[in-house]
Amino acid sequence: MTELPTDGLAPWFDEHVVYLPGETWPERWLLNCSDSNLVEIAAELNCAVPRLREAILYGHQAGKHREFHAIAETLSTDEDSVLNAFARSAMRNQREQFAPIVDKLAAVLA
């Protein structure tokens, strides 16, 4: 029979795990971060800001974890490009929220 270790698990877990920022699922958090950065994201995706706004509306309607697929379909591009553009924008403009992740990685790699 497999037993779950209880002694020392909580400290080990706390030392090795860092969560993504936000109080909602990652895709929704990225979309919420994008509101003030639409010009930058639209330029990266080579589309007009009104078109991107429309695509984001479709993304919100697509449901949990399907947002970027819907945005990509609306913009006639691939999902990876859309997700990467939103993620890069969030990293540039929400840097302080990523500090715990960056710090944890730096400590592990040191």
Secondary structure, 3 states (H helix, E strand, C coil): CCCCCCCCHHHHHHHHCCCCCCCCCHHHHHHHHHHHHHHHHHHHHCCCHHHHHHHHHHHHHHCCCCHHHHHHHHHCCCHHHHHHHHHHHHHHHCHHHHHHHHHHHHHHHC
